[in-house]
Amino acid sequence: MVNQYETVFIATPVLSDTQMKEAVAKYVKLITDNGGEVVYQEDWGLRQLAYPIQHKTTGFYYLIEFKADAQFVATLETQYHRDERIIRFLTVALDKDAVAYAAKRRANKAAKAAPAAEEPAAE
């Protein structure tokens, strides 16, 4: 059975932009190679941690929303554990209300990112 999931991981702050993109590409490829479908991804950037993790006070946050079989989540989390670049992660299954909320959040974000619709020019 295919469910929708949301996973957020925190990568170590010592990574370069290229290394962070490689880490994200690795997990997106893992999802798609195992029959999953990436619905949405968002880079939250470098953020302050609430408490130090492995002597680090900041980390790169990244969100991936995907559809996959329930058994795949264990495979994904095993890969997170093995990757020294990932310092924390959380994967949750989305129920129908959470899926609707996520779709609404994406639509609002897209509306804010798009330039304002042809507003009349001030004279």
N, C-alpha and C positions, 0 to 999 in steps of 0.2 A: 504494500500500500504506500502510495506517495503522499507525503506530508510536506507542509511548508515549514521551514526553519529559519531562524535568524541567528547568526553567529557573530560575535564581536571578539576580536583578539587585540592584545596589546603587544606590540613589538618593542624590543629594546631601543632606547633612544640613540644608540651609537651607530645605527644604520644610516647609510646615505640614501638619497632619493632612489637611486638605481637599485640598491639592495632591497628597499622596501617594496618597490614595484615587482621585483623578482619573487619576493615572499608572497605577495598577493596573487601573482600569476600562478604560483605553485598550487595554492589552495583552490583557485578558480578552476584550474586544469584538473585537479583531483576530483572536484565535484562533477565536472562535465564528463570526465573519463569513467566515472562510476555510475553513469546514467542519470545524473542529476541535472538540474536546470538552474542557472543563476538568474534570479528575478531582478535583483538590484544590488548595487554595491556603492559604498560611500566611504570616502576617506575623511576621518574626523581630525586628522592631523596630530601634531605633537601637543600633548596635554599634561598638565600637572596631575600626579597620582595623589590619591587621598592619603596614602601612607607609603613608605618606601617598600619596594619589592626588589629583592636581590641587590640592595644598596643603590637602587635607582629611584629618582624622584619624579621622572617624566617618562612618557612612552608614546609611541605612535599607535593611535586607535584606528581600527578599520572594521567596518560592518559589511557583512555579506548576507543577503537574503536569498534563500535557495529552496528548491523543491527536490526531494530525494526520498529513497526508501528509509525506513526507520533504522535498519541495520547499518546504514552508511555512517550515521552519526558517530558510532563507536570507532570506525576507521578514521574519520576526520579528527576526532579528539586524540587518537593514538598518534597521528602525525603531528598534532600540536605539541604533545608531550615530548616527542623526539626532536623537535626543532628548537635549537638553542636560541634562535632569534625571538621566539614567542615567550613572553614572561607571564601572561595570563590569558585566559580565554573563557568564553561562556557561550554555550549553544542552547537555544530554547526552541521548543516546538510551538508554533503559532496556532491558536484555535481560530474559528471563523471570525470572531470579533477582532482579534489581533491582526488577522490578514486584512480585514476591511480598514482598520485603523492605519496599518502600514501603507496601504494603497492611497488613503487620503493624505497621509503625511508626504508621500512621494509627489502627489499631485500639487499640494501646496508649495512644496519646495521647487517644483518645476515652474509653477506660476510666478514665484518670486524671482527665479533666475531669469525667466524670459523678459525681454524688454517690454515696457508698458505698451499696450495696444495703442495704435495711432491716436495720440492725444492731440487735440487742436493746438496749434501753435499760438503762443501769446503774442499779441501785437503791441 
